Amino acid sequence: VVLAAPGADKPVPKPATNTLCPVMGDKVNPAKSPKVVVRGQEYYLCCKGCDKKLAENPDKYLEQDGTPRNAKARK
């Protein structure tokens, strides 16, 4: 018999790697920035207000593969 730990059935999100907030485009600080999980991927944000915007309308801010749309524009 294999027993699973509570919550083990939830997939672990992929860790955040973005350097710009997907919503505002501001730089993020991985040590301090808030994070949100959208479609199984964590994203760093510039402020707590951006979490709701990204969660409610991910297609506006993310490519189909999960890459933030502003990642290419501000390199």
Backbone bond lengths (Angstrom), bond angles and torsions (degrees), N, CA, C in turn:
res aa  C-N    CA-C-N  psi(-1)  N-CA   C-N-CA  omega(-1)  CA-C   N-CA-C  phi
1 V - - - 1.457 - - 1.527 108.71 -
2 V 1.320 116.10 129.95 1.463 122.09 178.25 1.519 107.78 -109.13
3 L 1.308 116.07 123.44 1.457 120.96 178.22 1.516 109.43 -104.81
4 A 1.306 116.05 136.60 1.464 120.78 178.62 1.520 109.29 -98.14
5 A 1.299 115.64 143.51 1.462 120.41 176.18 1.519 109.18 -68.59
6 P 1.332 117.27 150.97 1.468 119.27 177.60 1.525 110.97 -54.72
7 G 1.307 116.35 132.15 1.459 121.26 -179.84 1.513 113.69 83.10
8 A 1.331 118.01 -0.33 1.463 120.60 -178.06 1.524 112.57 -70.08
9 D 1.323 116.54 -17.38 1.455 119.49 179.81 1.523 112.56 -77.96
10 K 1.319 117.36 -11.24 1.465 121.03 178.01 1.520 109.70 -83.67
11 P 1.327 117.85 131.19 1.472 118.83 177.67 1.523 111.40 -67.13
12 V 1.305 115.80 145.54 1.463 121.35 177.83 1.523 107.99 -80.99
13 P 1.350 117.67 126.98 1.468 118.91 -179.85 1.525 111.47 -67.89
14 K 1.327 114.44 152.97 1.466 119.99 174.70 1.524 107.79 -69.01
15 P 1.326 118.36 138.69 1.470 120.17 -178.44 1.535 112.91 -66.16
16 A 1.310 114.25 149.63 1.468 120.95 179.10 1.518 110.76 -67.78
17 T 1.340 115.81 139.59 1.463 121.65 177.30 1.526 111.68 -131.54
18 N 1.335 117.03 -3.30 1.462 119.66 -175.58 1.525 111.77 -71.12
19 T 1.324 116.14 146.85 1.462 122.27 179.46 1.525 112.21 -107.31
20 L 1.326 116.31 -9.41 1.464 122.44 175.99 1.520 108.92 -124.34
21 C 1.313 116.53 145.06 1.459 121.11 175.56 1.527 108.18 -63.18
22 P 1.345 118.66 126.99 1.464 120.25 -179.63 1.529 113.30 -62.47
23 V 1.332 116.94 -23.86 1.466 120.51 -176.49 1.527 111.68 -89.23
24 M 1.330 117.68 -56.00 1.465 121.89 -174.23 1.524 113.92 -95.79
25 G 1.326 117.52 -20.16 1.456 120.47 -179.57 1.509 114.57 83.74
26 D 1.337 117.49 3.72 1.463 121.00 178.79 1.526 110.14 -76.46
27 K 1.331 116.63 155.54 1.461 120.80 176.55 1.521 109.26 -64.55
28 V 1.335 115.15 146.88 1.461 120.86 177.39 1.526 109.25 -114.71
29 N 1.312 116.08 156.80 1.460 122.95 177.63 1.529 107.13 -116.26
30 P 1.328 118.84 106.10 1.461 120.89 -176.97 1.529 114.33 -53.61
31 A 1.314 117.98 -27.60 1.465 120.68 -179.67 1.531 112.78 -77.30
32 K 1.339 116.73 -22.46 1.464 119.58 -173.66 1.527 114.68 -126.53
33 S 1.301 118.31 -21.90 1.460 121.13 -173.10 1.522 112.15 -69.72
34 P 1.336 116.24 143.36 1.467 118.72 173.82 1.524 109.70 -67.41
35 K 1.331 115.93 157.27 1.463 121.14 179.62 1.522 109.29 -125.69
36 V 1.307 114.85 154.64 1.455 121.73 173.54 1.533 107.22 -138.02
37 V 1.327 116.45 149.39 1.464 121.28 176.58 1.523 108.17 -106.50
38 V 1.317 115.73 124.64 1.458 122.66 178.28 1.517 107.47 -132.60
39 R 1.327 116.14 125.40 1.477 121.74 179.22 1.531 112.35 54.09
40 G 1.328 117.44 38.36 1.448 121.02 176.29 1.516 115.51 78.34
41 Q 1.331 116.87 12.75 1.471 122.18 -179.58 1.520 108.36 -127.65
42 E 1.331 116.96 133.77 1.462 120.93 173.67 1.524 109.58 -81.77
43 Y 1.315 115.92 146.41 1.468 122.14 175.35 1.515 108.29 -135.00
44 Y 1.346 116.17 135.13 1.452 121.02 171.28 1.518 107.84 -77.87
45 L 1.332 115.70 146.10 1.453 121.77 179.81 1.521 109.78 -125.62
46 C 1.334 116.62 158.90 1.459 119.89 178.89 1.524 111.39 -78.89
47 C 1.331 117.33 -26.79 1.467 120.88 179.97 1.525 109.78 -156.42
48 K 1.311 115.80 165.40 1.468 120.13 -177.02 1.524 112.76 -65.26
49 G 1.307 118.34 -26.33 1.458 121.27 -178.93 1.519 113.90 -66.43
50 C 1.319 116.86 -22.62 1.466 120.42 -177.57 1.534 112.75 -77.19
51 D 1.338 117.70 -19.43 1.459 119.34 -177.57 1.521 111.97 -62.13
52 K 1.303 116.80 -42.51 1.465 120.97 -179.29 1.529 111.12 -66.99
53 K 1.333 116.76 -42.38 1.463 120.62 179.93 1.524 111.06 -61.26
54 L 1.334 116.78 -45.11 1.467 120.81 -178.97 1.523 110.96 -67.85
55 A 1.322 117.59 -43.01 1.464 121.29 -178.79 1.523 111.78 -66.31
56 E 1.332 117.49 -36.69 1.465 121.13 -177.96 1.520 113.47 -77.46
57 N 1.333 118.54 -28.14 1.452 120.88 -175.87 1.532 110.77 -142.55
58 P 1.335 117.85 62.81 1.468 119.19 -176.48 1.522 114.01 -61.64
59 D 1.330 118.53 -31.12 1.467 120.66 -178.93 1.531 112.08 -64.39
60 K 1.312 117.35 -25.31 1.465 121.00 179.12 1.529 110.70 -71.47
61 Y 1.334 116.78 -31.50 1.460 121.55 -172.62 1.521 115.10 -110.83
62 L 1.343 117.98 -15.99 1.461 121.77 -174.91 1.522 112.07 -123.25
63 E 1.327 116.01 142.94 1.464 121.49 171.83 1.527 107.78 -72.18
64 Q 1.316 117.41 169.64 1.465 121.63 179.36 1.527 112.30 -58.01
65 D 1.338 117.46 -33.68 1.465 120.81 -178.98 1.530 112.58 -83.68
66 G 1.334 117.56 0.90 1.455 121.51 178.63 1.515 114.73 95.71
67 T 1.322 117.52 -6.56 1.460 121.07 177.81 1.530 109.41 -68.66
68 P 1.333 118.16 130.27 1.461 118.92 175.61 1.533 110.67 -57.60
69 R 1.315 116.92 135.60 1.471 121.69 -178.31 1.525 111.72 -59.91
70 N 1.317 118.08 -30.38 1.469 120.15 -178.61 1.517 112.85 -84.37
71 A 1.322 119.40 -0.09 1.459 122.02 -178.16 1.530 111.75 -64.98
72 K 1.318 116.72 -36.74 1.469 120.47 -178.31 1.518 112.05 -83.38
73 A 1.315 117.07 -31.15 1.457 121.86 -173.86 1.526 113.13 -70.52
74 R 1.336 118.19 -31.13 1.467 119.93 -172.24 1.515 113.13 -117.83
75 K 1.307 118.61 27.52 1.465 120.11 178.37 1.485 111.41 -72.20
